[in-house]
Amino acid sequence: MNAYITVLSVLLLAVVLFMAWTILRRQRRGMYSLYEEPLPLARVWKEWTDAAGESDAERARRNALFTLVAPAHRQAVFEDLQRFEQQALAEPEPLLAIRRELMDSIDRRMINREILALPENLRRQLRAQSGDVIASDAEAEAYLAANELRLEVLREYAGRRFGDRGPQDWFEVYEHAARLKQRTARDYIMSSMQGELSDDGNARQQAISLVDSQLRAHLLKVLPGTRFDRFMERQSG
């Protein structure tokens, strides 16, 4: 079995075991009932961009990301986030919708970065064959910047409205898993484009997708504020 499938499987097992241990130590409560405040996303957007009270380095980082996104794209991101907020708040558990969207944003970042990292001839071939792939490198870079802005504001919103943000939390676990997937994504795309994808390669990709979907399902159940500090330290060690 592919080494990355094994690593992702270990990651999933560690998360499941950690969750079981956590639930034994803490009384289960609603996913967000102790954290929710009537804080509109529009306010989070403004305060994130103003960065009042943040360090000089953090203000500079946010400003660099904000200015990297063209004004028209910024407005589109803001309007899209407002639409998403209304959709999420209409659901029985809005935080689950927000977490799913954050995971999707991480995956969009990963796959588009890998497409940009392909050799130029394969990028052209992929774009010619698929209408779902962004048409040029410049558009892809603009899309990645807008996706990152949207992700950061939505992450801030989840933290401030639902208490769902902290160091070494579920989000960082999923980012770690995305980095593991990223190591195989480019090889899979290149093999597909060059007609060299074997049945074994397809099976490995399906196995990775299965493990990833299981990991997502388990991370959706993690209580806000749960830390995976010891687990993340082991992964980075």
BAKELO-794074 format. One record per residue (C-alpha): x, y, z; chain; residue in three letters. Coordinates in steps of 0.05 Angstrom, whole numbers. Each point is the difference from the previous one (the first is absolute). Example, Ala and Ser with C-alpha at 12.3 -4.5 7.8 and 13.67 -1.06 7.14 Angstrom:
REM BAKELO-794074
<node c1="246" c2="-90" c3="156" c="A" r="ALA"/>
<node c1="27" c2="69" c3="-13" c="A" r="SER"/>
REM end
This chain:
REM BAKELO-794074
<node c1="0" c2="0" c3="0" c="A" r="MET"/>
<node c1="23" c2="70" c3="-17" c="A" r="ASN"/>
<node c1="39" c2="33" c3="57" c="A" r="ALA"/>
<node c1="-44" c2="62" c3="-1" c="A" r="TYR"/>
<node c1="-63" c2="-42" c3="8" c="A" r="ILE"/>
<node c1="32" c2="-33" c3="60" c="A" r="THR"/>
<node c1="19" c2="68" c3="30" c="A" r="VAL"/>
<node c1="-71" c2="27" c3="-11" c="A" r="LEU"/>
<node c1="-29" c2="-63" c3="31" c="A" r="SER"/>
<node c1="45" c2="9" c3="61" c="A" r="VAL"/>
<node c1="-23" c2="73" c3="3" c="A" r="LEU"/>
<node c1="-73" c2="-22" c3="-2" c="A" r="LEU"/>
<node c1="11" c2="-53" c3="54" c="A" r="LEU"/>
<node c1="36" c2="50" c3="45" c="A" r="ALA"/>
<node c1="-58" c2="50" c3="-7" c="A" r="VAL"/>
<node c1="-52" c2="-54" c3="15" c="A" r="VAL"/>
<node c1="38" c2="-24" c3="62" c="A" r="LEU"/>
<node c1="11" c2="71" c3="23" c="A" r="PHE"/>
<node c1="-74" c2="16" c3="-7" c="A" r="MET"/>
<node c1="-19" c2="-62" c3="40" c="A" r="ALA"/>
<node c1="48" c2="20" c3="55" c="A" r="TRP"/>
<node c1="-27" c2="72" c3="-1" c="A" r="THR"/>
<node c1="-72" c2="-21" c3="5" c="A" r="ILE"/>
<node c1="16" c2="-43" c3="60" c="A" r="LEU"/>
<node c1="31" c2="61" c3="34" c="A" r="ARG"/>
<node c1="-53" c2="51" c3="-18" c="A" r="ARG"/>
<node c1="-75" c2="0" c3="3" c="A" r="GLN"/>
<node c1="-28" c2="4" c3="-70" c="A" r="ARG"/>
<node c1="-36" c2="65" c3="-15" c="A" r="ARG"/>
<node c1="-31" c2="34" c3="-60" c="A" r="GLY"/>
<node c1="48" c2="14" c3="-56" c="A" r="MET"/>
<node c1="-2" c2="75" c3="9" c="A" r="TYR"/>
<node c1="-54" c2="18" c3="51" c="A" r="SER"/>
<node c1="50" c2="29" c3="51" c="A" r="LEU"/>
<node c1="35" c2="43" c3="-51" c="A" r="TYR"/>
<node c1="-50" c2="30" c3="-48" c="A" r="GLU"/>
<node c1="-8" c2="75" c3="0" c="A" r="GLU"/>
<node c1="-41" c2="42" c3="-48" c="A" r="PRO"/>
<node c1="62" c2="25" c3="-37" c="A" r="LEU"/>
<node c1="-11" c2="15" c3="-74" c="A" r="PRO"/>
<node c1="52" c2="-21" c3="-50" c="A" r="LEU"/>
<node c1="1" c2="71" c3="-28" c="A" r="ALA"/>
<node c1="28" c2="25" c3="66" c="A" r="ARG"/>
<node c1="52" c2="-56" c3="2" c="A" r="VAL"/>
<node c1="21" c2="20" c3="-71" c="A" r="TRP"/>
<node c1="10" c2="73" c3="19" c="A" r="LYS"/>
<node c1="37" c2="-15" c3="65" c="A" r="GLU"/>
<node c1="44" c2="-52" c3="-34" c="A" r="TRP"/>
<node c1="21" c2="49" c3="-53" c="A" r="THR"/>
<node c1="9" c2="57" c3="51" c="A" r="ASP"/>
<node c1="42" c2="-46" c3="43" c="A" r="ALA"/>
<node c1="-7" c2="46" c3="60" c="A" r="ALA"/>
<node c1="37" c2="-26" c3="61" c="A" r="GLY"/>
<node c1="42" c2="-47" c3="-42" c="A" r="GLU"/>
<node c1="76" c2="1" c3="-2" c="A" r="SER"/>
<node c1="36" c2="39" c3="-54" c="A" r="ASP"/>
<node c1="21" c2="-66" c3="-33" c="A" r="ALA"/>
<node c1="-72" c2="-26" c3="-2" c="A" r="GLU"/>
<node c1="-27" c2="66" c3="-27" c="A" r="ARG"/>
<node c1="53" c2="-2" c3="-55" c="A" r="ALA"/>
<node c1="-17" c2="-72" c3="-16" c="A" r="ARG"/>
<node c1="-74" c2="13" c3="-6" c="A" r="ARG"/>
<node c1="11" c2="63" c3="-41" c="A" r="ASN"/>
<node c1="45" c2="-38" c3="-48" c="A" r="ALA"/>
<node c1="-53" c2="-53" c3="-11" c="A" r="LEU"/>
<node c1="-56" c2="51" c3="-6" c="A" r="PHE"/>
<node c1="37" c2="43" c3="-51" c="A" r="THR"/>
<node c1="20" c2="-62" c3="-39" c="A" r="LEU"/>
<node c1="-74" c2="-10" c3="-16" c="A" r="VAL"/>
<node c1="-27" c2="48" c3="-52" c="A" r="ALA"/>
<node c1="-55" c2="47" c3="25" c="A" r="PRO"/>
<node c1="-53" c2="-32" c3="-44" c="A" r="ALA"/>
<node c1="20" c2="-69" c3="26" c="A" r="HIS"/>
<node c1="-1" c2="25" c3="72" c="A" r="ARG"/>
<node c1="-72" c2="23" c3="-9" c="A" r="GLN"/>
<node c1="-18" c2="-67" c3="-32" c="A" r="ALA"/>
<node c1="31" c2="-37" c3="60" c="A" r="VAL"/>
<node c1="-37" c2="44" c3="49" c="A" r="PHE"/>
<node c1="-67" c2="-10" c3="-35" c="A" r="GLU"/>
<node c1="12" c2="-75" c3="-6" c="A" r="ASP"/>
<node c1="16" c2="-5" c3="74" c="A" r="LEU"/>
<node c1="-64" c2="37" c3="18" c="A" r="GLN"/>
<node c1="-40" c2="-49" c3="-43" c="A" r="ARG"/>
<node c1="35" c2="-58" c3="32" c="A" r="PHE"/>
<node c1="-13" c2="28" c3="70" c="A" r="GLU"/>
<node c1="-75" c2="1" c3="-13" c="A" r="GLN"/>
<node c1="1" c2="-71" c3="-27" c="A" r="GLN"/>
<node c1="40" c2="-25" c3="59" c="A" r="ALA"/>
<node c1="-43" c2="34" c3="52" c="A" r="LEU"/>
<node c1="-62" c2="-31" c3="-31" c="A" r="ALA"/>
<node c1="27" c2="-69" c3="15" c="A" r="GLU"/>
<node c1="-13" c2="-38" c3="66" c="A" r="PRO"/>
<node c1="75" c2="3" c3="17" c="A" r="GLU"/>
<node c1="33" c2="58" c3="-36" c="A" r="PRO"/>
<node c1="69" c2="-16" c3="26" c="A" r="LEU"/>
<node c1="0" c2="-66" c3="-38" c="A" r="LEU"/>
<node c1="-13" c2="36" c3="-65" c="A" r="ALA"/>
<node c1="56" c2="49" c3="16" c="A" r="ILE"/>
<node c1="49" c2="-55" c3="15" c="A" r="ARG"/>
<node c1="-17" c2="-36" c3="-65" c="A" r="ARG"/>
<node c1="11" c2="64" c3="-38" c="A" r="GLU"/>
<node c1="67" c2="12" c3="34" c="A" r="LEU"/>
<node c1="22" c2="-71" c3="-18" c="A" r="MET"/>
<node c1="-22" c2="11" c3="-72" c="A" r="ASP"/>
<node c1="40" c2="65" c3="-2" c="A" r="SER"/>
<node c1="62" c2="-37" c3="24" c="A" r="ILE"/>
<node c1="-10" c2="-52" c3="-54" c="A" r="ASP"/>
<node c1="-10" c2="54" c3="-54" c="A" r="ARG"/>
<node c1="65" c2="33" c3="22" c="A" r="ARG"/>
<node c1="37" c2="-67" c3="-4" c="A" r="MET"/>
<node c1="-24" c2="-22" c3="-69" c="A" r="ILE"/>
<node c1="9" c2="68" c3="-33" c="A" r="ASN"/>
<node c1="70" c2="7" c3="28" c="A" r="ARG"/>
<node c1="17" c2="-68" c3="-28" c="A" r="GLU"/>
<node c1="-28" c2="18" c3="-69" c="A" r="ILE"/>
<node c1="43" c2="63" c3="0" c="A" r="LEU"/>
<node c1="61" c2="-43" c3="18" c="A" r="ALA"/>
<node c1="-10" c2="-45" c3="-62" c="A" r="LEU"/>
<node c1="47" c2="8" c3="-59" c="A" r="PRO"/>
<node c1="-26" c2="53" c3="-47" c="A" r="GLU"/>
<node c1="-17" c2="-48" c3="-56" c="A" r="ASN"/>
<node c1="-43" c2="-42" c3="47" c="A" r="LEU"/>
<node c1="-35" c2="62" c3="27" c="A" r="ARG"/>
<node c1="-19" c2="19" c3="-71" c="A" r="ARG"/>
<node c1="-23" c2="-70" c3="-16" c="A" r="GLN"/>
<node c1="-41" c2="-5" c3="64" c="A" r="LEU"/>
<node c1="-34" c2="67" c3="-14" c="A" r="ARG"/>
<node c1="-15" c2="-20" c3="-71" c="A" r="ALA"/>
<node c1="-32" c2="-65" c3="22" c="A" r="GLN"/>
<node c1="-40" c2="24" c3="61" c="A" r="SER"/>
<node c1="-47" c2="59" c3="5" c="A" r="GLY"/>
<node c1="3" c2="-6" c3="76" c="A" r="ASP"/>
<node c1="73" c2="22" c3="3" c="A" r="VAL"/>
<node c1="16" c2="75" c3="6" c="A" r="ILE"/>
<node c1="20" c2="26" c3="-68" c="A" r="ALA"/>
<node c1="67" c2="33" c3="15" c="A" r="SER"/>
<node c1="55" c2="5" c3="52" c="A" r="ASP"/>
<node c1="-18" c2="72" c3="15" c="A" r="ALA"/>
<node c1="-73" c2="-18" c3="11" c="A" r="GLU"/>
<node c1="20" c2="-59" c3="43" c="A" r="ALA"/>
<node c1="45" c2="45" c3="44" c="A" r="GLU"/>
<node c1="-57" c2="50" c3="7" c="A" r="ALA"/>
<node c1="-48" c2="-56" c3="18" c="A" r="TYR"/>
<node c1="48" c2="-27" c3="53" c="A" r="LEU"/>
<node c1="7" c2="69" c3="32" c="A" r="ALA"/>
<node c1="-75" c2="9" c3="2" c="A" r="ALA"/>
<node c1="-10" c2="-70" c3="28" c="A" r="ASN"/>
<node c1="51" c2="14" c3="54" c="A" r="GLU"/>
<node c1="-34" c2="66" c3="19" c="A" r="LEU"/>
<node c1="-67" c2="-35" c3="3" c="A" r="ARG"/>
<node c1="28" c2="-57" c3="41" c="A" r="LEU"/>
<node c1="33" c2="46" c3="51" c="A" r="GLU"/>
<node c1="-62" c2="42" c3="11" c="A" r="VAL"/>
<node c1="-44" c2="-61" c3="6" c="A" r="LEU"/>
<node c1="49" c2="-31" c3="50" c="A" r="ARG"/>
<node c1="-2" c2="65" c3="40" c="A" r="GLU"/>
<node c1="-76" c2="-1" c3="-2" c="A" r="TYR"/>
<node c1="-3" c2="-72" c3="25" c="A" r="ALA"/>
<node c1="46" c2="19" c3="57" c="A" r="GLY"/>
<node c1="-35" c2="63" c3="21" c="A" r="ARG"/>
<node c1="-72" c2="-23" c3="-8" c="A" r="ARG"/>
<node c1="6" c2="-73" c3="19" c="A" r="PHE"/>
<node c1="65" c2="-5" c3="40" c="A" r="GLY"/>
<node c1="27" c2="-47" c3="-53" c="A" r="ASP"/>
<node c1="72" c2="22" c3="-7" c="A" r="ARG"/>
<node c1="63" c2="-14" c3="38" c="A" r="GLY"/>
<node c1="71" c2="-23" c3="-6" c="A" r="PRO"/>
<node c1="9" c2="-72" c3="-23" c="A" r="GLN"/>
<node c1="-74" c2="-11" c3="-9" c="A" r="ASP"/>
<node c1="-39" c2="-42" c3="-51" c="A" r="TRP"/>
<node c1="16" c2="51" c3="-55" c="A" r="PHE"/>
<node c1="75" c2="-10" c3="8" c="A" r="GLU"/>
<node c1="-11" c2="-76" c3="-1" c="A" r="VAL"/>
<node c1="-36" c2="6" c3="-67" c="A" r="TYR"/>
<node c1="53" c2="46" c3="-28" c="A" r="GLU"/>
<node c1="52" c2="-52" c3="19" c="A" r="HIS"/>
<node c1="-40" c2="-53" c3="-36" c="A" r="ALA"/>
<node c1="-6" c2="45" c3="-62" c="A" r="ALA"/>
<node c1="76" c2="7" c3="-1" c="A" r="ARG"/>
<node c1="5" c2="-76" c3="0" c="A" r="LEU"/>
<node c1="-50" c2="-5" c3="-58" c="A" r="LYS"/>
<node c1="38" c2="55" c3="-37" c="A" r="GLN"/>
<node c1="61" c2="-45" c3="-6" c="A" r="ARG"/>
<node c1="-39" c2="-48" c3="-44" c="A" r="THR"/>
<node c1="-48" c2="47" c3="-36" c="A" r="ALA"/>
<node c1="50" c2="25" c3="-52" c="A" r="ARG"/>
<node c1="25" c2="-71" c3="-16" c="A" r="ASP"/>
<node c1="-72" c2="-22" c3="-10" c="A" r="TYR"/>
<node c1="-16" c2="58" c3="-46" c="A" r="ILE"/>
<node c1="64" c2="-8" c3="-40" c="A" r="MET"/>
<node c1="-12" c2="-75" c3="-8" c="A" r="SER"/>
<node c1="-71" c2="13" c3="-23" c="A" r="SER"/>
<node c1="22" c2="52" c3="-51" c="A" r="MET"/>
<node c1="55" c2="-44" c3="-28" c="A" r="GLN"/>
<node c1="-45" c2="-61" c3="-5" c="A" r="GLY"/>
<node c1="43" c2="-37" c3="50" c="A" r="GLU"/>
<node c1="-51" c2="-9" c3="56" c="A" r="LEU"/>
<node c1="-4" c2="-73" c3="19" c="A" r="SER"/>
<node c1="-56" c2="-38" c3="34" c="A" r="ASP"/>
<node c1="45" c2="0" c3="62" c="A" r="ASP"/>
<node c1="6" c2="76" c3="-4" c="A" r="GLY"/>
<node c1="-76" c2="7" c3="-5" c="A" r="ASN"/>
<node c1="-9" c2="-47" c3="60" c="A" r="ALA"/>
<node c1="50" c2="41" c3="41" c="A" r="ARG"/>
<node c1="-37" c2="64" c3="-16" c="A" r="GLN"/>
<node c1="-67" c2="-30" c3="19" c="A" r="GLN"/>
<node c1="30" c2="-25" c3="65" c="A" r="ALA"/>
<node c1="27" c2="69" c3="16" c="A" r="ILE"/>
<node c1="-68" c2="31" c3="-15" c="A" r="SER"/>
<node c1="-34" c2="-50" c3="46" c="A" r="LEU"/>
<node c1="47" c2="13" c3="58" c="A" r="VAL"/>
<node c1="-7" c2="74" c3="-11" c="A" r="ASP"/>
<node c1="-76" c2="-3" c3="2" c="A" r="SER"/>
<node c1="3" c2="-40" c3="65" c="A" r="GLN"/>
<node c1="47" c2="51" c3="30" c="A" r="LEU"/>
<node c1="-46" c2="57" c3="-19" c="A" r="ARG"/>
<node c1="-60" c2="-36" c3="31" c="A" r="ALA"/>
<node c1="37" c2="-9" c3="66" c="A" r="HIS"/>
<node c1="27" c2="71" c3="2" c="A" r="LEU"/>
<node c1="-71" c2="26" c3="-8" c="A" r="LEU"/>
<node c1="-16" c2="-32" c3="67" c="A" r="LYS"/>
<node c1="57" c2="33" c3="39" c="A" r="VAL"/>
<node c1="-24" c2="50" c3="52" c="A" r="LEU"/>
<node c1="22" c2="73" c3="-8" c="A" r="PRO"/>
<node c1="62" c2="13" c3="41" c="A" r="GLY"/>
<node c1="27" c2="-71" c3="-5" c="A" r="THR"/>
<node c1="76" c2="1" c3="-7" c="A" r="ARG"/>
<node c1="41" c2="-52" c3="-35" c="A" r="PHE"/>
<node c1="65" c2="28" c3="27" c="A" r="ASP"/>
<node c1="35" c2="-65" c3="19" c="A" r="ARG"/>
<node c1="-23" c2="-33" c3="-64" c="A" r="PHE"/>
<node c1="24" c2="58" c3="-43" c="A" r="MET"/>
<node c1="67" c2="1" c3="36" c="A" r="GLU"/>
<node c1="9" c2="-74" c3="-17" c="A" r="ARG"/>
<node c1="-16" c2="14" c3="-73" c="A" r="GLN"/>
<node c1="51" c2="56" c3="-5" c="A" r="SER"/>
<node c1="53" c2="-38" c3="39" c="A" r="GLY"/>
REM end
